[in-house]
Amino acid sequence: MEKEKSSLYDKLPLELLAGFYYEINKNIEKGILSGAMYHEIRLMEHTALRRGISLEYLYDKGARIIESEKLLRETIMQH
């Protein structure tokens, strides 16, 4: 059996992986990023699945992380 090659995403903590996954998906949906980013999405999905993380959980966690970051930035900018 051939061992799967690892990617950069295998080394990322869950929070970063989830944030990247969410942002890249949103940007593809908006047409901001090219379809070539689907390759990156697939690499992230393979990493998540190897870790036993569902893609729904990864996306939802990414959404929460990004939303928290936006709120934090807004709070900082107001002060």
N, C-alpha and C positions, 0 to 999 in steps of 0.2 A: 504494500500500500504506500502510495506516494504521500509524503508529508506536505501539508499546505504551507505555502510561503506566508510568512508574517508580513504585516504592513506597519507603517508608522502608527496607525490607529490602535494596534494591539498594545502599544506602550502608553497610550493616553489614559488618564483617569476617567472614570465614567462621566463626570461633570463636563469635561472638555469634549469628549466623544459625543455626548448628547447635545451639547450646544452647537457643535459643528453640524451634526446630523440635521437638527432642526433648521438652522440658518440656511444650509445648502438647499434643503427641500423647499423652504419658503422662497428662496431666490430663483430656483428653477421654476416654481409655480408662477412667479411674477414675470418670468422671461428675462431676468437679469443675468442669469448664468446659462451657459450653453448646455446642450445635451451631453457634452463630454463629461460633465460633472456627475453623470449617472455612474460612471466608473468609480468615482470616489464614494458615492452613496453605497454602491455594492460592497466596497472594501469595508466601510463602516458597518454595514449590515452583517457581513461575515464575522467581524470582530464581536459584535453584540451577540450573535447567535452562538459563537464559540464560548462566550462568557455566560450563556444561559439567560440572556436578557431579551425580552420580546421587543420587536420593533415599535409596537405601540407605546410600551413603557419608555423606550429610548426617546421617541418623539415627544411624548408628554413631559418627560423630565427636561428635555432640551427647551421646550416652550416655557416651562416654569423658571428655568435658570435664566433664559434670555429676558423674560419679563421682569424678574427680580433685578437684573443688571440695569435694565432701562429705568426702573423706579429709583434705584440707588443713584444713578447718574442725574436724574431729574432732581432728586432731593439735594444732591451736592451742588448742582447748578443754581438752585434757588437760594442757597446760603452764601 
